[in-house]
Amino acid sequence: AEGLHTPNFPFQHASTFGTFDHASIRRGYQVFREVCAACHNTEFVRWRDLIDVAFTEDEVKAMAAEFEYEAGPDDAGEMFMRPGTPADPLPKVYANEQAARAMNNGAYPPDLSLITKARHNGANYVFSLLTGYYDAPEGVEIREGLHFNPYFPGGAIAMARSLYDGLVEYEDGTPATTSQMAKDVVTFLNWASEPELDDRKRRGTQVLIIFSILTAISIYLKRNRFISLKT
Ligand code: HEM
């Protein structure tokens, strides 16, 4: 069965000329780091991608350096570690799908780097999913280890509800309600899937402006040129 159809939420970047809400990307990264990153990989995002998008270069350097990366075996064959740099990808939770399933009762938490592209109605779907945990209706049996969620195809998902009011503390003072955190983390994930969106929207606007001007000029010139024939 397909999941329940999701409403369209007014994400700023979803409107015709709208670009990303970067304060929301920043808060969303925090939610991702403190909550989702315990279980989900984001293999296609590099630390440096966040520079000037949601964090300063110094902030990103410090964030990357908090994680350790394998730097290769030393002379004795022992793996040694080094702190992360902006060129590294965000740290991996699992080496591969098998390891991921082993740690999640057989279910596979998908990589989230492209999730808003990979799922139908991406951002709206993920928002609905994160805020869509309810008691199962009368008569609906949910298997042990699964959770009722009408937006997930089949209605029973292995991921438990992970967002609760007040779960994180935002540095900008935004109240961390469940829906606020869902909105922010979805904005972050949508940016990860489509980092070029801002450029695309800006260029589109420029193209519209330039073509409007060219059209106006050509109408003016045409009238000017044919004016003698009109009289
Ligand atoms: C599945 C997002 C936190 C474990 C998913 C899916 C999304 C998602 C979009 C895919 C649903 C689909 O296939 O259509 C998130 C976000 C999180 C988060 C944004 C943070 C707010 C977590 C946490 C855990 C977890 C903390 C582990 C404790 C899983 C598992 C699945 C899954 C096991 C596979 C579910 C299934 O196939 O039944 N998650 N997740 N997730 N997530 Fe999460």
Residues whose N, C-alpha, C, O or C-beta is under 5 A from the ligand:
A	BS01	HEM	V35 C36 A38 C39 N104 A107 Y108 P109 P110 I115 V126 A156 I157 A158 M159 S162 V185
